[in-house]
Amino acid sequence: MGYLREAWRPRGARWLVLAASGGSVAAALAAGVLLTHLRQRTIADAERELTNLALVLAQHTENSFRSVELLQDGLVEMIDAMHIQGTEQFNERLSTFAVNRDLRTRILALPQVEAVFLTNADGLTIASTRAWPQPIFSIADRPHFKVLRDNPELESYLAPPAQNFQTGTWNIYLTRRLKGADGSFLGIVGVGLSLAQLENFLGRITIGRESSISLWRHDGILMARHPPAVEAIGQVRPRMVPTFRDILSHRYSGTAQAAGWLDGRARVIAARAMADYPVVVTVTRTIDEVLSLWRRQAAYAIGGILLLLAVSIGAIVLGIRHLRNHEMLEQARANLRLIEEQRRSEAQLTYLAHHDPLTGLANRVLLRKRLDAALAHEQPDKACAVLCLDLDHFKAINDTLGRAVGDLLLQEVARRIKAEVREADTIARLGGDEFAIVQTGIRQPRDAAILAQRLVETLGAPFDLDGHHVIVGASIGIAAVAGDMVNPDQLLQNADMALYRAKANGRGCHCFFEPEMNLHAQIRRTLRLDLRRALDAREFELFYQPQVNVRTRKVGTLEALLRWRHPESGLVAPDRVIPLVEEIGLIVPLGEWVLEQACAAAAGWPGQEKVSVNLSPVQFTSARLVAVVTSALQASGLEASRLELEITESVLMRDTESTLATLHRLKQLGVSIALDDFGTGYSSLSYLQRFPFDKVKIDKSFVSSLGRTAASTAIVRAVTELCMALGMSTTAEGVETEAQHAALVALGCTDLQGYLFSRPCPAEEVPALLQKLNGAAAEARAIAG
């Protein structure tokens, strides 16, 4: 028996060596496969990030070019209306101060435009926004003039960057041919886009220390770049690799990996070609920078393999020793290891049950225990406060930069919060981007406010996350123990209501809980419950407000406005009703009811006035919208031409192609489509190009500031002229004074709406209102005639 045991020991040692070696090799292979996969995923993530950024930049640049094109359209129409024949008339009629003032007015809303100029057929610039009076000088040798002069088939031209004669600044020039009535070449209208402003804009988009953003023409001419490459602007790059030449010449949109044309370093390149202009946007990052995080992970993995090898060698030595010991001693040590592992596992489970694994902060369970303890040991001269903190715009970081960067941001936020609070206080991550702090031993609420302000300031400072420059903010709600209140759930709920108020106040601030917040929350809950039965109880009704035509002074359209007549509270304000209706999912059936009621009411009006109905963005998610409109028209007998549907820009921003398809189907029914609250979004011009709206409603914020700010007047004038050129009518909302009425008529608005003419009135008062307003319009026309 002893002999057998001695013979087994060498064989057991050999098997132990083989098993440990095999395990190490397998771990190394697994690590290699994992690192290869991580490398591929890291590059794929970088390609996706750069592709999204290239798309955004291409859309921004294309919108800028389209704005310039619309500006040029207006100037061409102005010059065509002058019926200019020859250079002499061109010089005489377009070199006036009135033309100079008009040019400067037209570019007020286009900050990217450095100058607009008019050049005659001889190449002499006779009008420009740069100076008055205009010094006459020749640009006959400049490409943005020569190309249009020498190529009659070209209507417009995007020139390479060039240095301006007068200012010395570098600009990108977009020029348009001007023709006489007989088709002869009169000259050009040119627009200079500031290259410095464009490159400054590109510089604000930080994606890494070794990144670049460039704008190219399809012929390989560099238009703009950040970081700047002054010597290369306007030049064709001879060192381009074939892949990059293909990107430019074939209007390529996508990603590639190639050597950078400037430094020769391997780069990930994302390109996006513009649809209507010969321009490609490229965004690049070096492979070294993209893989910086992966290399650190690889170093950790290699270190882990080496550690595993060392552990394996140690295990072999220990194993051989253990084989020489008595079986009972071996079993005893195995039992001790098992006990120790169980103890560590239990400790780890206990830790995970009370802490957030990402940030290491307390979780909701531990927060509640600490809060219970703080309230139980509260001292008479000291108090306890709870601060609920929520990051502003955190979702945008996750959506644009990815969850990995979002996790880094949460970890850095946790570190900054720790640096601001005392050791006696408890910090917890409640989930997502929401944190809570239990502040104990404070003497007055002001102590909690001081901490909250420090947190707002420190979290508002920029974050540098693995090469990404990120800026977020924080909103904080504070609830302090008041009186005999020792209910921890109520304290947390109060802090959460205060946080909601801080967000409603504009974010980036702190707010204390006040008792009326609880009352408002209860009122909101009650209204939600009441709304669920209000439609069946017929508590909704429609009011109508007229829109008056400035030429005939008659009512052309009445807008249907929803009102809720609560059995106890009376009329509830619309701005409180619509968000709640959308929140509880009643906007679709309520919208159908509004359409049916408005069409039925309009069918009974004595004249041919239109009725205008607002559509919610939520209604556009319903596949039944077109069928609902058709059904309302058929049931009421109202002509489709007497129904107008109003939408806001938020409708168009959700799913553009699907939304435009629905709008075209509605247009085919014969109804009118109006764009409401125009000017309050950022993409209005592109939508005016993509869909032929019948009417554009100018937001009341511009009307209320007429006469007080020159910008409002310029914007209203630009909108009315643009809509006139596109064949659309304009309605100004919120007209309350005669001065506003006179100014809007002078600016070219076709219809007006507001309290100056009538407040919204119930359906039964509409016939009398129409008789009053239309009768007054008839008397005014008779007197004027």
C-alpha positions in Angstrom: 0.0 0.0 0.0 2.8 2.4 0.8 4.6 1.4 -2.4 1.4 2.3 -4.4 1.1 5.6 -2.7 4.7 6.5 -3.5 4.3 5.5 -7.1 1.2 7.6 -7.5 2.8 10.8 -6.3 5.2 11.3 -9.3 2.4 10.6 -11.7 0.0 13.0 -9.9 2.7 15.7 -10.0 3.1 15.2 -13.8 -0.6 15.4 -14.3 -0.7 18.6 -12.2 2.0 20.2 -14.3 0.3 19.2 -17.5 -3.1 20.5 -16.3 -1.7 23.8 -15.1 0.2 24.3 -18.3 -2.8 23.4 -20.4 -5.0 25.8 -18.4 -2.5 28.7 -18.9 -2.3 28.0 -22.7 -6.1 27.9 -22.9 -6.4 31.1 -20.9 -3.8 32.8 -23.2 -5.7 31.7 -26.3 -9.1 32.8 -24.9 -7.5 36.2 -24.0 -6.2 36.5 -27.6 -9.6 35.8 -29.1 -11.3 38.2 -26.7 -8.7 41.0 -27.4 -9.1 40.5 -31.1 -12.9 40.7 -30.8 -12.6 43.8 -28.6 -10.3 45.4 -31.1 -12.7 44.9 -33.9 -15.6 46.2 -31.8 -13.6 49.2 -30.7 -12.9 50.2 -34.4 -16.5 49.5 -35.3 -17.7 51.8 -32.5 -15.3 54.5 -33.7 -16.6 54.1 -37.3 -20.2 54.4 -36.1 -19.4 57.5 -34.0 -17.6 59.2 -36.8 -20.3 58.3 -39.3 -23.0 59.9 -37.1 -20.9 63.0 -36.7 -20.2 63.2 -40.4 -23.9 63.0 -41.1 -24.7 65.8 -38.6 -22.0 68.0 -40.0 -23.0 67.3 -43.6 -26.7 68.2 -42.8 -25.6 71.4 -41.0 -23.3 72.5 -43.9 -26.0 71.6 -46.5 -28.6 73.6 -44.6 -26.2 76.6 -44.6 -25.7 76.3 -48.4 -29.5 76.0 -48.9 -30.0 79.1 -46.8 -27.6 80.9 -49.1 -29.4 79.5 -52.2 -32.7 80.8 -50.9 -31.0 84.2 -50.3 -29.8 84.2 -53.9 -33.2 83.2 -55.2 -34.7 86.3 -53.6 -32.0 88.6 -55.1 -32.4 87.0 -58.6 -36.2 87.6 -58.4 -35.5 91.2 -57.3 -33.1 91.9 -60.2 -35.4 90.2 -62.7 -38.2 92.5 -61.7 -36.1 95.5 -62.5 -35.9 94.4 -66.2 -32.2 95.4 -66.5 -30.8 95.7 -70.0 -27.0 95.9 -70.2 -24.1 96.9 -67.9 -25.0 100.6 -67.7 -28.5 99.9 -66.2 -27.0 97.2 -64.0 -24.5 99.7 -62.5 -27.0 102.5 -62.2 -29.9 100.6 -60.6 -27.9 98.3 -58.3 -25.3 100.6 -56.9 -27.8 102.6 -54.8 -27.9 102.9 -51.0 -31.4 101.3 -51.0 -30.0 98.2 -52.6 -27.1 98.2 -50.1 -29.5 98.4 -47.2 -31.7 95.7 -48.7 -28.6 93.4 -49.0 -27.6 94.0 -45.4 -31.2 93.3 -44.2 -31.3 90.0 -46.0 -28.3 88.6 -44.3 -29.3 89.6 -40.7 -30.6 86.1 -40.0 -27.6 84.3 -41.7 -24.6 84.7 -39.4 -22.5 82.4 -41.5 -22.6 84.9 -44.4 -19.6 87.2 -44.4 -20.8 89.3 -47.4 -23.2 89.5 -50.4 -22.0 91.3 -53.5 -23.3 92.1 -57.1 -20.8 92.1 -59.9 -21.5 93.2 -63.5 -20.6 91.4 -66.8 -17.2 93.2 -66.9 -16.2 91.7 -63.5 -16.6 95.0 -61.6 -18.2 94.7 -58.1 -20.7 97.6 -57.8 -22.6 96.6 -54.6 -21.6 94.8 -51.5 -22.6 94.5 -47.8 -19.0 95.1 -46.8 -19.0 98.9 -47.3 -21.0 102.0 -48.3 -20.3 103.7 -50.5 -18.9 100.7 -52.4 -15.4 101.0 -53.8 -15.5 99.6 -57.4 -12.9 96.9 -58.0 -12.6 94.0 -60.4 -12.9 90.3 -59.7 -12.7 89.3 -63.4 -9.7 87.0 -62.7 -11.4 85.2 -59.8 -12.7 81.7 -60.4 -16.1 82.4 -58.8 -16.6 85.0 -61.6 -14.7 83.5 -64.6 -16.4 80.0 -64.4 -19.9 81.4 -64.7 -18.9 84.0 -67.3 -17.2 81.4 -69.5 -19.7 78.6 -69.1 -23.2 79.7 -70.2 -24.7 76.3 -69.3 -23.8 76.8 -65.5 -26.4 78.6 -63.3 -24.4 78.4 -60.1 -20.9 77.6 -58.9 -19.2 76.7 -55.6 -15.7 78.2 -55.8 -12.5 77.1 -54.0 -11.7 79.2 -50.9 -10.2 82.6 -51.8 -8.8 85.6 -50.0 -11.0 88.8 -50.2 -9.5 91.9 -51.8 -10.9 94.3 -49.2 -10.7 92.5 -45.9 -7.9 90.0 -46.5 -10.2 87.2 -45.0 -10.6 83.8 -46.5 -14.1 82.9 -47.7 -15.9 80.2 -49.6 -17.9 81.7 -52.5 -21.2 80.5 -53.8 -22.1 82.5 -57.0 -25.3 82.6 -59.2 -25.5 83.7 -62.8 -27.6 86.8 -63.6 -29.3 87.0 -67.0 -31.0 89.7 -68.9 -34.5 89.3 -70.5 -32.8 88.1 -73.7 -30.7 85.6 -71.8 -27.5 87.6 -72.0 -24.9 87.5 -69.2 -25.5 90.4 -66.8 -23.1 89.4 -64.1 -23.2 87.4 -60.8 -24.7 87.6 -57.3 -22.1 86.2 -55.0 -22.2 85.1 -51.3 -19.1 84.8 -49.3 -19.2 82.3 -46.4 -16.6 83.0 -43.7 -14.0 80.3 -43.7 -12.8 81.4 -40.2 -16.3 81.1 -38.7 -16.7 77.6 -40.4 -13.4 76.4 -39.0 -14.2 77.8 -35.5 -17.5 75.8 -35.7 -15.6 72.7 -36.6 -13.1 73.4 -33.8 -15.9 73.3 -31.2 -16.7 69.7 -32.0 -14.1 67.9 -30.0 -13.8 64.1 -30.8 -10.2 63.5 -29.8 -6.7 65.0 -29.7 -5.7 63.3 -33.0 -8.9 63.8 -34.9 -9.7 66.0 -37.9 -12.7 67.4 -39.7 -12.5 68.5 -43.3 -14.7 69.8 -46.1 -13.7 68.8 -49.7 -14.9 69.5 -53.2 -15.3 66.4 -55.3 -12.3 67.4 -57.4 -10.0 67.1 -54.3 -9.8 70.8 -53.3 -9.7 71.3 -49.5 -12.4 73.8 -48.5 -12.0 73.8 -44.7 -10.3 71.8 -42.0 -9.8 71.6 -38.2 -7.1 71.5 -37.0 -6.3 74.2 -39.5 -4.0 73.5 -42.4 -3.6 77.0 -43.9 -1.1 76.0 -46.6 -3.5 73.4 -47.9 -6.7 75.4 -48.1 -7.9 75.7 -51.7 -5.3 73.2 -53.0 -5.6 69.8 -54.5 -3.8 67.2 -52.4 -1.3 65.3 -54.6 -0.5 62.7 -51.9 -4.0 61.3 -51.6 -4.2 57.5 -51.4 -6.5 55.8 -54.0 -9.1 55.0 -51.3 -9.5 58.7 -50.5 -9.6 59.7 -54.1 -12.5 57.3 -54.6 -14.3 58.8 -51.7 -14.3 62.2 -53.3 -14.8 61.3 -57.0 -17.7 58.9 -56.4 -19.5 61.0 -53.7 -18.8 58.2 -51.2 -20.7 58.0 -48.0 -19.4 55.5 -45.4 -16.2 54.6 -43.7 -12.7 53.4 -44.6 -9.3 52.9 -43.1 -6.4 54.6 -44.9 -3.3 56.7 -44.3 -3.9 60.4 -43.6 -3.0 62.7 -46.5 -1.3 65.2 -44.1 0.6 63.1 -41.7 0.6 59.6 -43.3 -0.7 58.0 -40.1 -3.3 55.2 -40.3 -6.8 56.6 -39.7 -10.4 55.7 -39.6 -12.2 57.9 -42.1 -16.0 58.5 -42.2 -17.2 60.4 -45.2 -20.6 61.9 -46.0 -21.5 63.4 -49.4 -24.0 66.1 -49.7 -27.0 65.4 -51.9 -27.3 68.7 -53.7 -23.7 70.2 -53.6 -20.3 68.9 -54.8 -19.0 68.7 -51.2 -17.9 65.7 -49.0 -17.5 66.0 -45.2 -14.8 63.7 -43.7 -14.2 63.0 -40.0 -11.1 61.1 -39.1 -9.3 59.7 -36.0 -6.0 58.0 -35.9 -6.0 54.2 -35.3 -3.6 54.8 -32.4 -6.1 57.1 -30.6 -9.1 54.8 -31.4 -7.2 51.8 -29.9 -5.8 53.6 -26.9 -8.4 52.2 -24.5 -8.1 48.7 -26.2 -4.3 48.8 -25.6 -4.8 49.4 -21.9 -7.2 46.5 -21.9 -4.6 44.4 -23.7 -2.0 45.3 -21.2 -4.3 44.3 -18.4 -5.0 41.0 -20.1 -1.3 40.2 -20.6 -0.6 41.1 -17.0 -3.5 38.8 -16.1 -1.9 36.0 -18.1 1.5 36.5 -16.5 -0.2 36.6 -13.1 -2.1 33.4 -14.0 1.2 31.8 -15.1 2.8 32.8 -11.8 -0.1 31.4 -9.9 0.0 28.2 -11.9 3.7 27.8 -11.1 3.0 28.4 -7.5 0.1 26.0 -7.6 2.4 23.3 -9.1 5.0 23.8 -6.3 2.3 23.8 -3.7 0.6 20.8 -5.3 3.8 18.7 -5.3 4.3 19.6 -1.6 0.7 18.8 -0.8 1.0 15.4 -2.6 3.8 14.5 -0.2 1.7 15.3 2.9 -0.8 13.0 4.5 -4.3 12.8 2.9 -6.0 14.1 6.0 -3.8 17.2 6.1 -4.6 17.7 2.4 -8.3 17.4 3.1 -8.1 19.8 6.1 -6.4 22.5 3.9 -9.1 21.9 1.2 -11.8 22.5 3.8 -10.1 25.6 5.0 -9.9 27.0 1.4 -13.5 26.2 0.9 -14.5 28.0 4.1 -12.4 31.1 3.1 -13.9 31.1 -0.3 -17.4 31.0 1.1 -16.5 33.8 3.5 -15.3 36.0 0.6 -18.3 35.1 -1.5 -20.6 36.1 1.4 -18.8 39.3 1.9 -18.9 40.1 -1.8 -22.6 39.3 -2.0 -23.3 41.5 1.1 -21.3 44.3 -0.6 -23.2 44.0 -3.9 -26.5 43.9 -2.1 -25.7 47.4 -0.7 -23.6 49.1 -3.4 -23.8 50.1 -7.0 -21.4 48.0 -9.0 -20.5 50.7 -11.5 -19.7 53.6 -9.1 -19.1 51.8 -5.8 -21.6 54.2 -4.2 -24.4 53.0 -1.9 -27.5 51.7 -3.6 -31.2 52.4 -2.7 -31.2 49.7 0.0 -28.2 51.1 1.9 -29.5 54.6 1.4 -32.7 53.7 3.1 -30.9 52.1 6.0 -28.7 55.1 6.5 -31.7 57.4 6.3 -33.6 55.4 8.9 -30.6 55.5 11.2 -30.1 59.3 10.7 -33.8 60.0 11.5 -33.7 57.7 14.5 -30.7 59.5 16.1 -31.7 63.1 15.1 -30.7 65.7 17.6 -32.8 68.7 18.6 -30.3 71.3 17.4 -29.3 69.4 14.2 -31.3 68.3 11.2 -31.2 65.9 8.3 -31.7 66.7 4.6 -32.0 64.6 1.4 -30.8 65.9 -1.9 -32.0 64.2 -5.1 -29.7 64.9 -8.0 -30.3 64.2 -11.7 -27.9 64.8 -14.6 -29.2 67.1 -17.4 -29.0 65.7 -21.0 -27.4 62.4 -19.9 -29.4 60.5 -22.5 -27.9 62.5 -25.3 -24.4 61.5 -24.2 -25.4 57.8 -24.3 -27.0 58.1 -27.7 -24.2 60.0 -29.4 -21.0 58.7 -27.7 -22.1 55.2 -26.5 -22.8 53.6 -23.2 -19.1 53.1 -22.5 -18.6 56.8 -22.4 -21.8 57.2 -20.4 -20.5 54.8 -17.8 -17.2 56.7 -17.6 -19.2 59.9 -17.0 -21.2 58.3 -14.2 -18.0 57.2 -12.5 -16.5 60.7 -12.8 -19.7 62.3 -11.5 -19.5 59.9 -8.4 -15.9 61.0 -7.9 -16.8 64.7 -8.0 -19.7 64.3 -5.6 -17.5 62.4 -3.1 -15.0 65.3 -3.2 -17.8 67.8 -2.1 -19.5 65.9 0.7 -18.4 65.0 4.2 -17.5 61.4 5.3 -20.5 61.3 7.6 -22.9 61.9 4.6 -24.2 59.1 2.4 -24.1 59.2 -1.4 -26.2 56.7 -3.4 -26.8 56.0 -7.0 -30.5 55.2 -7.3 -30.3 54.1 -11.0 -29.5 55.6 -14.4 -28.2 59.1 -13.9 -30.1 59.7 -10.6 -28.2 60.1 -7.3 -29.2 60.9 -3.8 -27.3 62.3 -0.7 -28.3 62.0 2.9 -26.8 65.0 4.7 -26.8 64.6 8.5 -26.0 67.0 11.3 -26.9 70.2 9.5 -27.9 73.2 11.6 -30.0 75.0 9.1 -31.4 74.4 5.6 -28.9 76.9 4.2 -26.2 74.2 4.7 -28.0 71.9 2.3 -28.4 74.8 -0.2 -24.6 75.5 -0.1 -23.8 71.9 -0.8 -26.3 71.8 -3.7 -24.9 75.0 -5.2 -21.4 73.5 -5.0 -22.6 70.3 -6.7 -24.3 72.3 -9.5 -21.1 74.2 -10.2 -18.7 71.2 -10.0 -20.9 69.0 -12.2 -21.4 71.8 -14.7 -17.7 72.0 -15.4 -16.5 70.1 -18.5 -15.5 66.4 -18.3 -12.7 64.9 -20.3 -13.7 61.3 -20.9 -11.2 59.2 -22.9 -10.6 62.0 -25.4 -14.2 63.2 -25.4 -15.0 66.7 -24.2 -18.4 66.4 -22.5 -20.5 69.1 -20.8 -23.6 68.2 -18.7 -25.3 69.9 -15.8 -27.3 68.8 -12.7 -30.7 69.6 -11.2 -31.1 69.1 -7.5 -34.2 68.8 -5.3 -33.8 69.3 -1.5 -36.1 68.1 1.3 -35.2 68.8 4.9 -36.7 67.2 8.0 -39.4 69.6 9.2 -41.3 69.5 12.5 -42.2 66.0 13.6 -41.9 64.4 10.1 -39.7 61.3 10.4 -41.1 59.3 7.5 -38.2 58.4 5.3 -40.4 57.5 2.3 -42.1 60.9 2.5 -38.7 62.7 2.8 -37.5 60.9 -0.4 -40.7 61.7 -2.2 -40.5 65.4 -1.2 -36.9 65.6 -2.5 -38.0 64.0 -5.8 -40.9 66.5 -6.2 -38.4 69.3 -5.5 -36.2 67.8 -8.2 -39.1 67.8 -10.7 -39.6 71.5 -9.9 -35.9 72.3 -10.4 -36.1 70.7 -13.9 -39.2 72.7 -14.7 -37.4 75.9 -13.6 -34.9 75.4 -16.4 -32.4 72.8 -15.1 -28.9 73.5 -13.8 -30.3 74.7 -10.4 -31.5 73.5 -7.0 -34.9 73.8 -5.5 -36.3 73.2 -1.9 -39.4 71.2 -1.4 -42.5 73.3 -0.5 -45.8 72.0 0.7 -47.7 73.3 -2.3 -45.6 71.0 -4.5 -47.4 68.1 -2.9 -50.7 69.8 -3.6 -49.8 70.4 -7.2 -48.8 66.7 -7.6 -52.1 65.6 -6.1 -54.0 68.0 -8.4 -52.1 66.6 -11.3 -52.9 63.0 -10.3 -56.6 64.0 -9.8 -56.7 65.7 -13.3 -55.2 62.5 -14.9 -58.0 60.5 -13.3 -60.7 63.0 -14.3 -59.4 63.1 -17.9 -60.0 59.4 -18.3 -63.8 59.9 -17.9 -64.0 63.5 -19.3 -64.4 62.3 -23.0 -67.2 59.9 -22.2 -68.8 62.5 -19.9 -68.8 65.1 -22.8 -66.9 67.6 -20.7 -64.8 68.8 -23.7 -65.9 71.5 -26.0 -64.3 73.6 -28.8 -63.8 77.3 -28.9 -63.0 79.1 -32.2 -60.7 82.1 -32.9 -60.9 83.9 -36.3 -58.1 84.7 -38.7 -58.7 87.9 -40.6 -57.5 88.5 -44.1 -55.6 91.8 -44.3 -56.7 92.5 -47.9 -60.5 91.8 -47.6 -60.6 92.3 -43.8 -63.0 89.3 -43.8 -62.7 86.2 -41.7 -61.1 83.4 -43.8 -60.4 80.8 -41.2 -61.4 79.9 -37.6 -59.0 77.9 -35.5 -60.6 75.2 -33.3 -59.2 75.3 -29.8 -59.9 72.6 -27.2 -61.3 73.5 -23.8 -62.1 71.2 -20.8 -65.0 72.3 -18.7 -64.3 70.5 -15.4 -67.4 69.9 -13.4 -65.8 71.4 -10.3 -62.8 73.5 -11.4 -64.5 75.1 -14.5 -62.4 75.7 -17.7 -59.0 74.2 -17.4 -56.1 75.9 -19.2 -55.2 74.1 -22.5 -51.5 74.0 -21.6 -52.4 71.8 -18.6 -54.7 69.6 -20.6 -52.8 68.6 -23.7 -49.6 67.3 -21.9 -51.7 65.2 -19.6 -53.9 63.8 -22.4 -50.7 62.8 -24.3 -49.2 61.3 -21.1 -52.2 59.0 -20.4 -52.6 58.0 -24.0 -56.0 59.7 -24.8 -54.7 62.1 -27.5 -55.6 59.9 -30.4 -59.3 59.3 -29.5 -59.6 62.9 -28.3 -58.0 64.2 -31.6 -60.6 62.1 -33.6 -63.4 63.7 -31.6 -62.0 67.2 -32.2 -61.9 66.6 -36.0 -65.5 65.3 -36.0 -66.8 68.2 -34.0 -64.9 70.9 -35.9 -66.0 69.6 -39.3 -69.6 69.3 -38.2 -69.6 72.9 -36.7 -68.0 74.4 -39.9 -70.5 72.7 -42.1 -73.2 74.7 -40.4 -71.6 78.2 -40.7 -73.3 80.7 -43.0 -70.3 81.4 -45.2 -67.4 79.5 -46.7 -64.9 80.0 -43.9 -62.3 77.3 -43.3 -61.9 75.6 -40.0 -58.4 74.9 -38.7 -57.6 71.9 -36.5 -54.3 71.3 -34.6 -52.7 67.8 -34.9 -50.6 66.4 -32.1 -47.2 64.7 -32.9 -48.7 61.6 -31.3 -51.5 61.5 -33.8 -49.0 61.0 -36.6 -47.9 57.7 -35.0 -51.4 56.3 -35.7 -51.8 54.6 -39.1 -55.5 55.6 -39.0 -54.9 59.4 -39.3 -55.8 59.7 -43.0 -58.8 57.5 -42.6 -60.0 59.5 -39.6 -59.8 62.8 -41.5 -61.6 61.2 -44.5 -64.4 59.9 -42.1 -64.8 63.3 -40.4 -65.3 65.1 -43.8 -67.7 62.5 -45.1 -69.8 62.4 -41.8 -70.1 66.2 -41.7 -70.5 66.8 -45.4 -67.8 69.5 -45.2 -65.8 70.2 -48.4 -62.2 69.1 -48.0 -61.0 72.6 -49.2 -62.6 74.1 -46.1 -60.5 72.0 -43.6 -57.0 73.1 -42.6 -54.7 70.9 -40.5 -52.0 72.6 -38.4 -48.8 70.8 -37.4 -45.6 71.9 -35.6 -42.0 71.3 -36.5 -41.8 68.6 -33.7 -44.1 66.5 -35.9 -41.6 66.6 -38.8 -38.6 65.8 -36.6 -39.8 62.4 -35.5 -39.7 60.2 -38.6 -39.3 62.6 -41.5 -39.9 60.2 -44.5 -42.9 58.6 -42.9 -44.4 61.9 -41.8 -43.9 63.5 -45.2 -45.6 60.6 -46.8 -48.6 61.0 -44.5 -48.7 64.8 -45.2 -48.8 64.1 -49.0 -51.7 61.7 -48.5 -53.6 64.3 -46.5 -52.8 66.9 -49.2 -54.3 64.6 -51.8 -57.6 64.6 -50.0 -57.8 68.4 -50.8 -57.3 69.7 -47.3 -54.8 72.6 -46.5 -51.7 72.0 -44.4 -50.3 74.8 -42.2 -47.0 74.9 -40.3 -47.6 76.3 -36.8 -45.2 78.1 -34.4 -42.8 78.8 -37.3 -39.3 80.0 -36.2 -39.3 78.3 -32.8 -37.3 75.2 -34.1 -34.0 74.9 -35.9 -34.9 73.1 -39.2 -37.8 75.2 -40.6 -36.2 76.1 -43.9 -35.4 72.5 -44.9 -39.0 71.5 -44.3 -40.4 74.4 -46.3 -38.3 73.0 -49.2 -39.4 69.4 -48.7 -43.2 69.9 -48.4 -45.5 72.5 -50.1 -47.3 74.0 -47.1 -50.3 76.1 -47.8 -49.8 78.4 -44.9 -47.0 79.3 -42.4 -48.0 80.7 -39.0 -45.5 83.1 -37.5 -45.1 82.5 -33.7 -46.5 85.2 -31.4 -43.1 85.6 -29.7 -41.9 87.5 -32.8 -45.1 89.5 -33.1 -44.9 90.6 -29.4 -41.4 92.1 -29.9 -42.2 94.0 -33.1 -41.1 97.6 -32.7 -38.8 96.7 -29.8 -36.1 94.7 -31.6 -34.9 95.1 -35.1 -34.2 91.3 -35.3 -38.0 90.5 -35.0 -38.9 92.9 -37.8 -36.2 91.4 -40.0 -37.2 87.9 -39.3 -40.9 88.6 -40.0 -40.0 90.4 -43.2 -37.8 87.5 -44.3 -40.5 84.9 -43.5 -43.2 86.7 -45.4 -41.0 87.3 -48.4 -39.8 83.7 -48.4 -43.4 82.4 -48.2 -44.5 84.8 -50.9 -41.8 83.4 -53.2 -42.8 79.8 -52.4 -46.6 80.5 -52.9 -47.5 80.2 -49.2 -49.7 82.5 -47.2 -48.6 83.8 -43.7 -50.7 84.2 -40.6 -49.3 86.2 -37.6 -50.4 84.9 -34.2 -50.9 86.9 -31.0 -51.9 90.3 -32.6 -53.1 92.5 -29.7 -52.5 96.1 -30.7 -53.2 98.4 -33.6 -49.4 99.1 -33.8 -48.7 95.4 -34.3 -51.6 95.3 -36.9 -50.1 98.1 -39.0 -46.5 96.7 -38.8 -47.6 93.3 -39.9 -49.6 94.6 -42.8 -46.6 96.7 -43.9 -44.4 93.6 -43.6 -46.6 91.6 -46.0 -48.5 89.2 -43.8 -51.7 87.9 -45.5 -53.7 87.0 -42.4 -53.8 88.0 -38.7 -55.0 86.3 -35.5 -55.3 87.6 -32.0 -57.2 89.3 -29.3 -57.3 92.5 -31.4 -60.0 90.9 -33.4 -61.6 88.4 -31.0 -60.9 86.1 -28.2 -61.8 82.4 -28.7 -65.5 82.0 -28.4 -67.9 78.9 -28.0 -69.3 77.3 -31.1 -72.8 78.8 -30.6 -71.4 82.3 -30.8 -69.5 81.9 -34.1 -72.4 82.9 -36.5 -72.8 86.2 -34.6 -69.1 86.8 -34.5 -68.8 86.2 -38.2 -71.6 88.6 -38.9 -70.0 91.3 -36.7 -66.5 91.0 -38.1 -67.5 90.5 -41.8 -70.0 93.4 -41.5 -67.4 95.7 -40.1 -65.1 94.6 -43.0 -67.7 95.5 -45.5 -68.3 98.9 -44.0 -64.5 99.5 -44.0 -64.2 98.6 -47.6 -67.2 100.8 -48.5 -65.6 103.8 -46.7 -62.2 103.1 -48.3 -63.9 102.8 -51.8 
